[in-house]
């Protein structure tokens, strides 16, 4: 629960820094986020900015704790570093690999989800 609140607070700060101008595009709907959810505008903005996305089953899981992989992904998608790439020949197939590998390459403390071969 604290992780989700931290995520939403982080998104709110990012909105302030990125010049939030409101949600003008088509409304994004998740089956587990009601129109009167307290963070609906922020969630929709973050989806439209390609910072977050939902799960394949059309849910957002707003009460789920944000893990390390998700948080690192949010940071990278928000700040869009010029040297980040989703293309990596060593990709393990894990959705988070490009993000965690990028963070690890910069010396960020990351619990490495892949094995290095010697």
N, CA, C and O atoms as CSV, one atom per row, in Angstrom:
chain,resi,resn,atom,element,x,y,z
A,1,UNK,N,N,0.824,-1.190,0.000
A,1,UNK,CA,C,0.000,0.000,0.000
A,1,UNK,C,C,0.870,1.256,0.000
A,1,UNK,O,O,0.589,2.207,-0.730
A,2,UNK,N,N,1.909,1.262,0.806
A,2,UNK,CA,C,2.790,2.425,0.848
A,2,UNK,C,C,3.488,2.593,-0.495
A,2,UNK,O,O,3.691,3.722,-0.942
A,3,UNK,N,N,3.858,1.495,-1.148
A,3,UNK,CA,C,4.524,1.558,-2.448
A,3,UNK,C,C,3.655,2.233,-3.489
A,3,UNK,O,O,4.160,3.036,-4.274
A,4,UNK,N,N,2.375,1.936,-3.523
A,4,UNK,CA,C,1.462,2.536,-4.501
A,4,UNK,C,C,1.321,4.029,-4.226
A,4,UNK,O,O,1.296,4.835,-5.157
A,5,UNK,N,N,1.228,4.396,-2.955
A,5,UNK,CA,C,1.123,5.818,-2.613
A,5,UNK,C,C,2.398,6.549,-3.020
A,5,UNK,O,O,2.343,7.676,-3.511
A,6,UNK,N,N,3.545,5.904,-2.814
A,6,UNK,CA,C,4.815,6.500,-3.215
A,6,UNK,C,C,4.856,6.677,-4.722
A,6,UNK,O,O,5.296,7.719,-5.208
A,7,UNK,N,N,4.401,5.674,-5.473
A,7,UNK,CA,C,4.363,5.762,-6.931
A,7,UNK,C,C,3.487,6.927,-7.372
A,7,UNK,O,O,3.896,7.729,-8.211
A,8,UNK,N,N,2.312,7.022,-6.823
A,8,UNK,CA,C,1.403,8.085,-7.234
A,8,UNK,C,C,1.935,9.459,-6.837
A,8,UNK,O,O,1.748,10.429,-7.571
A,9,UNK,N,N,2.591,9.550,-5.693
A,9,UNK,CA,C,3.206,10.822,-5.305
A,9,UNK,C,C,4.327,11.178,-6.278
A,9,UNK,O,O,4.484,12.338,-6.657
A,10,UNK,N,N,5.108,10.167,-6.679
A,10,UNK,CA,C,6.185,10.385,-7.644
A,10,UNK,C,C,5.628,10.851,-8.977
A,10,UNK,O,O,6.183,11.758,-9.596
A,11,UNK,N,N,4.546,10.245,-9.424
A,11,UNK,CA,C,3.924,10.646,-10.684
A,11,UNK,C,C,3.413,12.080,-10.587
A,11,UNK,O,O,3.539,12.850,-11.540
A,12,UNK,N,N,2.843,12.439,-9.452
A,12,UNK,CA,C,2.366,13.816,-9.277
A,12,UNK,C,C,3.515,14.809,-9.374
A,12,UNK,O,O,3.376,15.863,-9.996
A,13,UNK,N,N,4.640,14.482,-8.768
A,13,UNK,CA,C,5.809,15.362,-8.850
A,13,UNK,C,C,6.296,15.444,-10.291
A,13,UNK,O,O,6.639,16.524,-10.771
A,14,UNK,N,N,6.329,14.304,-10.983
A,14,UNK,CA,C,6.764,14.292,-12.377
A,14,UNK,C,C,5.832,15.142,-13.233
A,14,UNK,O,O,6.286,15.839,-14.140
A,15,UNK,N,N,4.528,15.088,-12.949
A,15,UNK,CA,C,3.573,15.906,-13.698
A,15,UNK,C,C,3.898,17.378,-13.520
A,15,UNK,O,O,3.868,18.145,-14.482
A,16,UNK,N,N,4.207,17.772,-12.296
A,16,UNK,CA,C,4.548,19.166,-12.028
A,16,UNK,C,C,5.792,19.571,-12.802
A,16,UNK,O,O,5.833,20.643,-13.406
A,17,UNK,N,N,6.809,18.713,-12.783
A,17,UNK,CA,C,8.062,19.024,-13.466
A,17,UNK,C,C,7.920,19.002,-14.984
A,17,UNK,O,O,8.639,19.717,-15.681
A,18,UNK,N,N,7.008,18.196,-15.499
A,18,UNK,CA,C,6.847,18.062,-16.952
A,18,UNK,C,C,5.809,19.023,-17.516
A,18,UNK,O,O,5.572,19.018,-18.725
A,19,UNK,N,N,5.191,19.837,-16.691
A,19,UNK,CA,C,4.232,20.819,-17.191
A,19,UNK,C,C,2.886,20.204,-17.530
A,19,UNK,O,O,2.438,20.273,-18.674
A,20,UNK,N,N,2.258,19.620,-16.565
A,20,UNK,CA,C,0.951,18.989,-16.762
A,20,UNK,C,C,-0.039,19.983,-17.359
A,20,UNK,O,O,-0.185,21.100,-16.864
A,21,UNK,N,N,-0.709,19.571,-18.415
A,21,UNK,CA,C,-1.691,20.456,-19.048
A,21,UNK,C,C,-3.077,19.831,-19.112
A,21,UNK,O,O,-3.940,20.310,-19.848
A,22,UNK,N,N,-3.296,18.781,-18.360
A,22,UNK,CA,C,-4.599,18.141,-18.327
A,22,UNK,C,C,-4.702,17.005,-19.314
A,22,UNK,O,O,-3.872,16.859,-20.211
A,23,UNK,N,N,-5.733,16.202,-19.135
A,23,UNK,CA,C,-5.964,15.063,-20.010
A,23,UNK,C,C,-6.933,15.503,-21.091
A,23,UNK,O,O,-8.092,15.807,-20.809
A,24,UNK,N,N,-6.455,15.539,-22.342
A,24,UNK,CA,C,-7.290,16.009,-23.429
A,24,UNK,C,C,-7.631,14.915,-24.432
A,24,UNK,O,O,-8.610,15.030,-25.169
A,25,UNK,N,N,-6.850,13.883,-24.463
A,25,UNK,CA,C,-7.080,12.821,-25.440
A,25,UNK,C,C,-8.184,11.896,-24.961
A,25,UNK,O,O,-8.814,12.125,-23.929
A,26,UNK,N,N,-8.396,10.864,-25.724
A,26,UNK,CA,C,-9.431,9.891,-25.402
A,26,UNK,C,C,-9.199,9.306,-24.010
A,26,UNK,O,O,-8.064,9.021,-23.626
A,27,UNK,N,N,-10.275,9.132,-23.267
A,27,UNK,CA,C,-10.198,8.605,-21.922
A,27,UNK,C,C,-9.716,7.160,-21.945
A,27,UNK,O,O,-10.198,6.345,-22.732
A,28,UNK,N,N,-8.773,6.856,-21.084
A,28,UNK,CA,C,-8.235,5.509,-20.976
A,28,UNK,C,C,-8.981,4.818,-19.851
A,28,UNK,O,O,-9.130,5.377,-18.764
A,29,UNK,N,N,-9.448,3.611,-20.103
A,29,UNK,CA,C,-10.262,2.909,-19.115
A,29,UNK,C,C,-9.618,1.582,-18.739
A,29,UNK,O,O,-9.210,0.804,-19.601
A,30,UNK,N,N,-9.537,1.344,-17.450
A,30,UNK,CA,C,-9.111,0.062,-16.908
A,30,UNK,C,C,-10.289,-0.491,-16.141
A,30,UNK,O,O,-11.017,0.261,-15.492
A,31,UNK,N,N,-10.488,-1.792,-16.207
A,31,UNK,CA,C,-11.664,-2.375,-15.565
A,31,UNK,C,C,-11.623,-2.281,-14.041
A,31,UNK,O,O,-12.656,-2.452,-13.394
A,32,UNK,N,N,-10.460,-2.016,-13.454
A,32,UNK,CA,C,-10.355,-1.920,-12.001
A,32,UNK,C,C,-10.119,-0.489,-11.492
A,32,UNK,O,O,-9.788,-0.293,-10.323
A,33,UNK,N,N,-10.292,0.508,-12.373
A,33,UNK,CA,C,-10.159,1.919,-11.964
A,33,UNK,C,C,-11.444,2.634,-12.383
A,33,UNK,O,O,-11.724,2.793,-13.571
A,34,UNK,N,N,-12.210,3.057,-11.391
A,34,UNK,CA,C,-13.480,3.719,-11.690
A,34,UNK,C,C,-13.264,5.161,-12.117
A,34,UNK,O,O,-12.202,5.735,-11.878
A,35,UNK,N,N,-14.280,5.744,-12.752
A,35,UNK,CA,C,-14.205,7.138,-13.207
A,35,UNK,C,C,-14.037,8.108,-12.046
A,35,UNK,O,O,-13.542,9.218,-12.237
A,36,UNK,N,N,-14.443,7.703,-10.843
A,36,UNK,CA,C,-14.321,8.592,-9.693
A,36,UNK,C,C,-13.141,8.214,-8.784
A,36,UNK,O,O,-13.056,8.684,-7.650
A,37,UNK,N,N,-12.243,7.373,-9.280
A,37,UNK,CA,C,-11.042,7.029,-8.501
A,37,UNK,C,C,-10.243,8.306,-8.259
A,37,UNK,O,O,-10.142,9.146,-9.153
A,38,UNK,N,N,-9.684,8.462,-7.083
A,38,UNK,CA,C,-9.008,9.706,-6.718
A,38,UNK,C,C,-7.798,10.028,-7.600
A,38,UNK,O,O,-7.389,11.187,-7.677
A,39,UNK,N,N,-7.221,9.030,-8.264
A,39,UNK,CA,C,-6.030,9.285,-9.079
A,39,UNK,C,C,-6.276,9.082,-10.573
A,39,UNK,O,O,-5.323,8.951,-11.341
A,40,UNK,N,N,-7.529,9.057,-10.989
A,40,UNK,CA,C,-7.843,8.736,-12.393
A,40,UNK,C,C,-7.160,9.694,-13.377
A,40,UNK,O,O,-6.624,9.245,-14.390
A,41,UNK,N,N,-7.169,10.986,-13.103
A,41,UNK,CA,C,-6.539,11.944,-14.024
A,41,UNK,C,C,-5.036,11.705,-14.134
A,41,UNK,O,O,-4.466,11.768,-15.223
A,42,UNK,N,N,-4.410,11.436,-13.012
A,42,UNK,CA,C,-2.970,11.172,-13.002
A,42,UNK,C,C,-2.650,9.877,-13.732
A,42,UNK,O,O,-1.687,9.818,-14.497
A,43,UNK,N,N,-3.438,8.852,-13.508
A,43,UNK,CA,C,-3.230,7.568,-14.184
A,43,UNK,C,C,-3.381,7.747,-15.689
A,43,UNK,O,O,-2.551,7.265,-16.460
A,44,UNK,N,N,-4.431,8.434,-16.108
A,44,UNK,CA,C,-4.650,8.639,-17.540
A,44,UNK,C,C,-3.522,9.462,-18.167
A,44,UNK,O,O,-3.070,9.159,-19.271
A,45,UNK,N,N,-3.072,10.496,-17.467
A,45,UNK,CA,C,-1.969,11.297,-17.982
A,45,UNK,C,C,-0.716,10.440,-18.145
A,45,UNK,O,O,-0.048,10.507,-19.177
A,46,UNK,N,N,-0.394,9.638,-17.134
A,46,UNK,CA,C,0.815,8.813,-17.173
A,46,UNK,C,C,0.744,7.772,-18.288
A,46,UNK,O,O,1.765,7.456,-18.900
A,47,UNK,N,N,-0.432,7.242,-18.557
A,47,UNK,CA,C,-0.596,6.294,-19.663
A,47,UNK,C,C,-0.396,7.013,-20.994
A,47,UNK,O,O,0.307,6.510,-21.871
A,48,UNK,N,N,-1.002,8.171,-21.149
A,48,UNK,CA,C,-0.877,8.923,-22.402
A,48,UNK,C,C,0.558,9.372,-22.667
A,48,UNK,O,O,0.978,9.472,-23.819
A,49,UNK,N,N,1.304,9.641,-21.602
A,49,UNK,CA,C,2.705,10.037,-21.742
A,49,UNK,C,C,3.628,8.832,-21.883
A,49,UNK,O,O,4.845,8.986,-21.988
A,50,UNK,N,N,3.051,7.635,-21.885
A,50,UNK,CA,C,3.791,6.377,-22.016
A,50,UNK,C,C,4.775,6.156,-20.863
A,50,UNK,O,O,5.852,5.588,-21.045
A,51,UNK,N,N,4.383,6.614,-19.684
A,51,UNK,CA,C,5.178,6.393,-18.481
A,51,UNK,C,C,4.745,5.098,-17.811
A,51,UNK,O,O,5.573,4.343,-17.303
A,52,UNK,N,N,3.458,4.852,-17.815
A,52,UNK,CA,C,2.912,3.605,-17.271
A,52,UNK,C,C,1.993,2.996,-18.312
A,52,UNK,O,O,1.545,3.669,-19.240
A,53,UNK,N,N,1.726,1.737,-18.144
A,53,UNK,CA,C,0.708,1.086,-18.960
A,53,UNK,C,C,0.029,0.044,-18.087
A,53,UNK,O,O,0.517,-0.302,-17.011
A,54,UNK,N,N,-1.066,-0.433,-18.552
A,54,UNK,CA,C,-1.794,-1.415,-17.776
A,54,UNK,C,C,-1.287,-2.819,-18.042
A,54,UNK,O,O,-0.299,-3.032,-18.745
A,55,UNK,N,N,-1.990,-3.754,-17.461
A,55,UNK,CA,C,-1.671,-5.161,-17.650
A,55,UNK,C,C,-2.432,-5.681,-18.864
A,55,UNK,O,O,-3.423,-5.077,-19.274
A,56,UNK,N,N,-1.981,-6.792,-19.444
A,56,UNK,CA,C,-2.637,-7.335,-20.648
A,56,UNK,C,C,-4.131,-7.632,-20.465
A,56,UNK,O,O,-4.878,-7.659,-21.443
A,57,UNK,N,N,-4.567,-7.853,-19.226
A,57,UNK,CA,C,-5.984,-8.152,-18.984
A,57,UNK,C,C,-6.825,-6.889,-18.786
A,57,UNK,O,O,-7.932,-6.962,-18.253
A,58,UNK,N,N,-6.304,-5.718,-19.217
A,58,UNK,CA,C,-7.005,-4.437,-19.133
A,58,UNK,C,C,-7.252,-3.983,-17.690
A,58,UNK,O,O,-8.279,-3.376,-17.388
A,59,UNK,N,N,-6.300,-4.283,-16.809
A,59,UNK,CA,C,-6.357,-3.792,-15.438
A,59,UNK,C,C,-5.149,-2.890,-15.192
A,59,UNK,O,O,-4.174,-2.912,-15.944
A,60,UNK,N,N,-5.234,-2.099,-14.127
A,60,UNK,CA,C,-4.138,-1.224,-13.729
A,60,UNK,C,C,-3.590,-1.624,-12.362
A,60,UNK,O,O,-2.421,-1.380,-12.060
A,61,UNK,N,N,-4.425,-2.231,-11.550
A,61,UNK,CA,C,-4.068,-2.678,-10.193
A,61,UNK,C,C,-3.545,-1.517,-9.349
A,61,UNK,O,O,-2.399,-1.535,-8.899
A,62,UNK,N,N,-4.393,-0.509,-9.138
A,62,UNK,CA,C,-3.948,0.702,-8.442
A,62,UNK,C,C,-3.545,0.495,-6.983
A,62,UNK,O,O,-2.866,1.351,-6.415
A,63,UNK,N,N,-3.935,-0.594,-6.373
A,63,UNK,CA,C,-3.580,-0.831,-4.969
A,63,UNK,C,C,-2.386,-1.769,-4.830
A,63,UNK,O,O,-1.965,-2.065,-3.711
A,64,UNK,N,N,-1.837,-2.237,-5.942
A,64,UNK,CA,C,-0.706,-3.154,-5.897
A,64,UNK,C,C,0.580,-2.395,-5.566
A,64,UNK,O,O,0.770,-1.265,-6.016
A,65,UNK,N,N,1.445,-3.005,-4.794
A,65,UNK,CA,C,2.720,-2.402,-4.429
A,65,UNK,C,C,3.607,-2.326,-5.676
A,65,UNK,O,O,3.650,-3.264,-6.472
A,66,UNK,N,N,4.302,-1.218,-5.837
A,66,UNK,CA,C,5.213,-1.032,-6.960
A,66,UNK,C,C,6.563,-1.632,-6.579
A,66,UNK,O,O,7.162,-1.258,-5.571
A,67,UNK,N,N,7.024,-2.558,-7.391
A,67,UNK,CA,C,8.304,-3.209,-7.137
A,67,UNK,C,C,9.452,-2.467,-7.786
A,67,UNK,O,O,9.265,-1.453,-8.457
A,68,UNK,N,N,10.644,-2.997,-7.570
A,68,UNK,CA,C,11.846,-2.368,-8.110
A,68,UNK,C,C,11.803,-2.262,-9.626
A,68,UNK,O,O,12.135,-1.209,-10.171
A,69,UNK,N,N,11.409,-3.307,-10.316
A,69,UNK,CA,C,11.365,-3.294,-11.778
A,69,UNK,C,C,10.430,-2.201,-12.288
A,69,UNK,O,O,10.768,-1.464,-13.214
A,70,UNK,N,N,9.265,-2.107,-11.681
A,70,UNK,CA,C,8.292,-1.112,-12.101
A,70,UNK,C,C,8.799,0.302,-11.831
A,70,UNK,O,O,8.642,1.193,-12.666
A,71,UNK,N,N,9.412,0.505,-10.654
A,71,UNK,CA,C,9.886,1.840,-10.302
A,71,UNK,C,C,11.001,2.293,-11.238
A,71,UNK,O,O,10.991,3.433,-11.703
A,72,UNK,N,N,11.960,1.416,-11.519
A,72,UNK,CA,C,13.042,1.753,-12.440
A,72,UNK,C,C,12.474,2.072,-13.819
A,72,UNK,O,O,12.918,3.017,-14.472
A,73,UNK,N,N,11.499,1.289,-14.260
A,73,UNK,CA,C,10.863,1.533,-15.549
A,73,UNK,C,C,10.199,2.904,-15.573
A,73,UNK,O,O,10.316,3.632,-16.560
A,74,UNK,N,N,9.504,3.264,-14.497
A,74,UNK,CA,C,8.866,4.582,-14.411
A,74,UNK,C,C,9.892,5.705,-14.522
A,74,UNK,O,O,9.673,6.682,-15.238
A,75,UNK,N,N,10.999,5.567,-13.819
A,75,UNK,CA,C,12.032,6.609,-13.877
A,75,UNK,C,C,12.579,6.774,-15.291
A,75,UNK,O,O,12.697,7.893,-15.791
A,76,UNK,N,N,12.906,5.672,-15.921
A,76,UNK,CA,C,13.502,5.744,-17.258
A,76,UNK,C,C,12.494,6.253,-18.275
A,76,UNK,O,O,12.842,7.067,-19.130
A,77,UNK,N,N,11.259,5.792,-18.201
A,77,UNK,CA,C,10.236,6.274,-19.137
A,77,UNK,C,C,9.928,7.755,-18.923
A,77,UNK,O,O,9.574,8.455,-19.872
A,78,UNK,N,N,10.056,8.229,-17.706
A,78,UNK,CA,C,9.780,9.633,-17.416
A,78,UNK,C,C,10.877,10.550,-17.941
A,78,UNK,O,O,10.594,11.555,-18.594
A,79,UNK,N,N,12.113,10.204,-17.659
A,79,UNK,CA,C,13.219,11.088,-18.008
A,79,UNK,C,C,13.811,10.819,-19.385
A,79,UNK,O,O,14.603,11.624,-19.876
A,80,UNK,N,N,13.454,9.723,-20.010
A,80,UNK,CA,C,13.836,9.393,-21.392
A,80,UNK,C,C,15.312,9.692,-21.687
A,80,UNK,O,O,15.609,10.550,-22.518
A,81,UNK,N,N,16.240,8.995,-21.016
A,81,UNK,CA,C,17.656,9.243,-21.286
A,81,UNK,C,C,18.000,8.928,-22.737
A,81,UNK,O,O,17.506,7.952,-23.303
A,82,UNK,N,N,18.841,9.753,-23.330
A,82,UNK,CA,C,19.144,9.609,-24.755
A,82,UNK,C,C,19.900,8.323,-25.081
A,82,UNK,O,O,19.847,7.854,-26.218
A,83,UNK,N,N,20.597,7.750,-24.115
A,83,UNK,CA,C,21.352,6.531,-24.391
A,83,UNK,C,C,20.601,5.255,-24.029
A,83,UNK,O,O,21.181,4.170,-24.065
A,84,UNK,N,N,19.326,5.365,-23.684
A,84,UNK,CA,C,18.519,4.172,-23.376
A,84,UNK,C,C,17.957,3.591,-24.664
A,84,UNK,O,O,17.542,4.324,-25.563
A,85,UNK,N,N,17.949,2.279,-24.740
A,85,UNK,CA,C,17.375,1.598,-25.892
A,85,UNK,C,C,16.672,0.321,-25.440
A,85,UNK,O,O,17.143,-0.385,-24.549
A,86,UNK,N,N,15.550,0.047,-26.066
A,86,UNK,CA,C,14.847,-1.211,-25.789
A,86,UNK,C,C,15.494,-2.385,-26.521
A,86,UNK,O,O,15.251,-3.544,-26.186
A,87,UNK,N,N,16.312,-2.079,-27.516
A,87,UNK,CA,C,16.966,-3.124,-28.307
A,87,UNK,C,C,18.261,-3.553,-27.637
A,87,UNK,O,O,19.177,-2.750,-27.456
A,88,UNK,N,N,18.327,-4.807,-27.277
A,88,UNK,CA,C,19.533,-5.353,-26.664
A,88,UNK,C,C,19.632,-6.813,-27.070
A,88,UNK,O,O,18.727,-7.594,-26.773
A,89,UNK,N,N,20.700,-7.197,-27.736
A,89,UNK,CA,C,20.830,-8.582,-28.187
A,89,UNK,C,C,20.904,-9.585,-27.040
A,89,UNK,O,O,20.668,-10.776,-27.242
A,90,UNK,N,N,21.228,-9.114,-25.843
A,90,UNK,CA,C,21.323,-10.010,-24.686
A,90,UNK,C,C,20.018,-10.103,-23.904
A,90,UNK,O,O,19.980,-10.729,-22.845
A,91,UNK,N,N,18.949,-9.490,-24.407
A,91,UNK,CA,C,17.670,-9.475,-23.695
A,91,UNK,C,C,17.218,-10.898,-23.399
A,91,UNK,O,O,17.202,-11.762,-24.275
A,92,UNK,N,N,16.857,-11.112,-22.161
A,92,UNK,CA,C,16.433,-12.434,-21.695
A,92,UNK,C,C,14.977,-12.737,-22.021
A,92,UNK,O,O,14.509,-13.850,-21.784
A,93,UNK,N,N,14.257,-11.760,-22.560
A,93,UNK,CA,C,12.833,-11.942,-22.819
A,93,UNK,C,C,11.963,-11.383,-21.705
A,93,UNK,O,O,10.751,-11.247,-21.871
A,94,UNK,N,N,12.566,-11.064,-20.587
A,94,UNK,CA,C,11.853,-10.454,-19.464
A,94,UNK,C,C,11.496,-9.020,-19.844
A,94,UNK,O,O,12.353,-8.293,-20.346
A,95,UNK,N,N,10.249,-8.595,-19.617
A,95,UNK,CA,C,9.805,-7.261,-20.028
A,95,UNK,C,C,10.662,-6.157,-19.419
A,95,UNK,O,O,10.849,-5.109,-20.039
A,96,UNK,N,N,11.182,-6.376,-18.219
A,96,UNK,CA,C,11.912,-5.322,-17.514
A,96,UNK,C,C,13.410,-5.301,-17.829
A,96,UNK,O,O,14.117,-4.397,-17.385
A,97,UNK,N,N,13.894,-6.267,-18.577
A,97,UNK,CA,C,15.335,-6.380,-18.820
A,97,UNK,C,C,15.971,-5.086,-19.330
A,97,UNK,O,O,16.977,-4.659,-18.764
A,98,UNK,N,N,15.438,-4.442,-20.369
A,98,UNK,CA,C,16.113,-3.228,-20.855
A,98,UNK,C,C,16.241,-2.145,-19.781
A,98,UNK,O,O,17.237,-1.423,-19.731
A,99,UNK,N,N,15.236,-2.043,-18.935
A,99,UNK,CA,C,15.218,-1.006,-17.906
A,99,UNK,C,C,16.178,-1.335,-16.766
A,99,UNK,O,O,16.970,-0.485,-16.360
A,100,UNK,N,N,16.115,-2.562,-16.245
A,100,UNK,CA,C,16.997,-2.935,-15.144
A,100,UNK,C,C,18.450,-3.019,-15.604
A,100,UNK,O,O,19.356,-2.668,-14.849
A,101,UNK,N,N,18.678,-3.474,-16.821
A,101,UNK,CA,C,20.027,-3.554,-17.350
A,101,UNK,C,C,20.612,-2.140,-17.509
A,101,UNK,O,O,21.776,-1.909,-17.182
A,102,UNK,N,N,19.814,-1.212,-18.004
A,102,UNK,CA,C,20.253,0.181,-18.144
A,102,UNK,C,C,20.612,0.759,-16.778
A,102,UNK,O,O,21.666,1.376,-16.620
A,103,UNK,N,N,19.745,0.560,-15.800
A,103,UNK,CA,C,19.999,1.072,-14.450
A,103,UNK,C,C,21.274,0.468,-13.874
A,103,UNK,O,O,22.090,1.176,-13.283
A,104,UNK,N,N,21.442,-0.833,-14.046
A,104,UNK,CA,C,22.633,-1.514,-13.538
A,104,UNK,C,C,23.893,-0.976,-14.209
A,104,UNK,O,O,24.927,-0.835,-13.556
A,105,UNK,N,N,23.817,-0.675,-15.503
A,105,UNK,CA,C,24.981,-0.172,-16.234
A,105,UNK,C,C,25.419,1.208,-15.728
A,105,UNK,O,O,26.568,1.604,-15.925
A,106,UNK,N,N,24.517,1.930,-15.085
A,106,UNK,CA,C,24.846,3.230,-14.517
A,106,UNK,C,C,25.219,3.139,-13.041
A,106,UNK,O,O,25.424,4.154,-12.376
A,107,UNK,N,N,25.304,1.929,-12.549
A,107,UNK,CA,C,25.711,1.741,-11.168
A,107,UNK,C,C,24.605,1.920,-10.157
A,107,UNK,O,O,24.866,2.006,-8.957
A,108,UNK,N,N,23.362,1.977,-10.628
A,108,UNK,CA,C,22.246,2.045,-9.692
A,108,UNK,C,C,22.174,0.709,-8.976
A,108,UNK,O,O,22.404,-0.338,-9.581
A,109,UNK,N,N,21.861,0.741,-7.714
A,109,UNK,CA,C,21.722,-0.497,-6.966
A,109,UNK,C,C,20.464,-1.204,-7.464
A,109,UNK,O,O,19.343,-0.751,-7.236
A,110,UNK,N,N,20.678,-2.315,-8.141
A,110,UNK,CA,C,19.585,-3.071,-8.727
A,110,UNK,C,C,19.747,-4.530,-8.331
A,110,UNK,O,O,20.850,-5.073,-8.384
A,111,UNK,N,N,18.676,-5.150,-7.945
A,111,UNK,CA,C,18.708,-6.595,-7.729
A,111,UNK,C,C,18.662,-7.198,-9.121
A,111,UNK,O,O,17.630,-7.154,-9.789
A,112,UNK,N,N,19.763,-7.752,-9.550
A,112,UNK,CA,C,19.909,-8.207,-10.927
A,112,UNK,C,C,19.085,-9.468,-11.181
A,112,UNK,O,O,19.321,-10.503,-10.558
A,113,UNK,N,N,18.104,-9.381,-12.110
A,113,UNK,CA,C,17.231,-10.528,-12.351
A,113,UNK,C,C,17.763,-11.489,-13.412
A,113,UNK,O,O,17.044,-12.397,-13.831
A,114,UNK,N,N,18.989,-11.311,-13.849
A,114,UNK,CA,C,19.550,-12.197,-14.857
A,114,UNK,C,C,20.927,-12.662,-14.390
A,114,UNK,O,O,21.497,-12.109,-13.450
A,115,UNK,N,N,21.441,-13.669,-15.050
A,115,UNK,CA,C,22.742,-14.219,-14.678
A,115,UNK,C,C,23.792,-13.758,-15.684
A,115,UNK,O,O,23.545,-13.702,-16.889
A,116,UNK,N,N,24.968,-13.432,-15.154
A,116,UNK,CA,C,26.087,-13.104,-16.026
A,116,UNK,C,C,26.908,-14.366,-16.240
A,116,UNK,O,O,27.106,-15.157,-15.317
A,117,UNK,N,N,27.378,-14.543,-17.452
A,117,UNK,CA,C,28.253,-15.684,-17.697
A,117,UNK,C,C,29.696,-15.203,-17.596
A,117,UNK,O,O,30.025,-14.108,-18.051
A,118,UNK,N,N,30.525,-15.999,-17.017
A,118,UNK,CA,C,31.922,-15.607,-16.795
A,118,UNK,C,C,32.770,-15.835,-18.029
A,118,UNK,O,O,33.969,-15.559,-18.014
